[in-house]
């Protein structure tokens, strides 16, 4: 049986952690996501990491959201000040302004009325939306790929 001093075990753990073998988590974890600086625009706003919380916006029989339906994105601009950010649904007539919540994070909480426009009884509807940002110089940037927004409504029948 080999005996190791506490210092050798500690150093082994530190070396393993610094090489990433102990710190790598699930690739979908927000903490493990990395954004390459090449993805940042040099001429206008860049929309990064658009996401929904929760993943599916589920509605009650009254068509009220079970959880707060939030869409978030990070918006960076290296040469100007971001003045507005908007969520645009690609195949639905909704264009919703977002608000800055802290630093580079922008958010919109969808209203009951907006969700009712998107809901279909007994279905989980899949929508695609893009996020655009405008800066004080009039430059516009949009999210690289659409964000998926899922709206799940319960079956509503005439009898019940």
N, C-alpha and C positions, 0 to 999 in steps of 0.2 A: 504494500500500500504506500503510495507516494504522499508525502506531506508537502503542502504549499503554504507559504506565508500569506497572511492577509494582503500584504502589499502586492504580491505577484498575482493573486486572484483579482484584486481591484484593477491593476494595470491591464490584465487580460480583458476585463469587462470594458474598460475605457477604450482600449484599442478596437475591440469588436464594435462598440457603439459608434466610434468615430468613422469606422469603415462603412457604417450603415447597416450592418447585419442585425443589430438589435433595435434600431430606430425605424426601420422600414415598416410601415403599417399597410393597411388596405389601400389600394390605389385610388379608391373613391373617397377616401377621407379628405376633408377640406385641408387638414394640416399637411398632407403629403403632396398636394397639388403644387406644381411649380409652373410659373409663367416665364417663358423665355422673353428676354428683352427685345428680341427680334419681332415679337408680336405687337410691340408698341408702335403706334404711328408717330412719325417725326413731324407731321404737319397738322395734326388735329387730334381730337379725342379718340381714345381707344376704349372699347367696351370689352371687359374681361369677366370670365366666370359667371355668366348669367345662370340663375338657378331658381327653383321654386321650393318653398317650404310650406306645407309638406309636399311630397312628390306628386300626390293626387289630391285635388280639391274635391272632397266628398261633401255632399249636401244631405240635409235631413229631408223628411217628407214635406216640410214647410219651405224647402229650397233655401235654407239658411246653411252657411258653411259650418261643418263640425269643428274645424280648426281655422284659425285665421289664415286666409289664402294670400301668401306673400310671394312676390317676385323680387329678387335681389340681383344686383350687378355691381361690379367694381368699374369705375370710370376714371381713367388717368388721362391727363393732358400735359405734355411736357412744355408746350409753348403758349398756353392760354389758360383761361379760366372757364370751366364747364358752367354753362348758364342754364341748360335744360337737358333732361333725359326723358325719353318717351318709350313706352311699350306699345308696339304695333302688332296686332293680330293679322296674320297673312291672309286668312280666308274668312274673316268676320269683321264687321264694321266697328271695331274698337281700337281706339288710339288713346292711350291713357298716360298722363304725365306721372313721372316718378319724382320722389323727394329725396334730397340728400339726408342721410341719417347720421353719418359720421365719416370724416376723412374722405375716402374715395368711394364709399358705399352708398348706393342709391336703392330706394325701395318703393314699391307700390303694394298696397293691400287692396285686393279686389273687393268691390262692394257686392252686397246681395243682389242688387239689380244687374250688375255686370255679369255675375255668375248665372243668373236666371236666363240671360240672353244666350249663354253658352251651353246650358244644360239641356239634355234630352232625356225624357222619362225612361228609366230602366237601362240606360246606356252609360258607358264611359266614353266621353267624346275626347278625341285627341286633336289639339290645335297646335299650330306652330306660330311663333311670334318672334319678332326681332326687336332689339333694343337699339335706339339711336341716341346719340348725344351731340349737342351743339355747343360750341365755345363762343367766347366773346368776340372772336374774329370772324364768325359766320361759318367756320369749318364744321363739317358733320362727319361723324364716324358711326359705324354700325357694328353690331356683334358679328363675328366671323360666320357663325352658323346659327340657324334658328334654335330657339329654346322650345322644348316640348311642354305643353301645358295640358294636363289631364283633368277633366271635370266629370265626376261620377254622381249621377242622380238616381235616387230610388225609383222603382216602378210606381207610377201614380195611376190608379184606375178610377173609373167613374163611380165605383161602388165604395171606394174606400179611403 
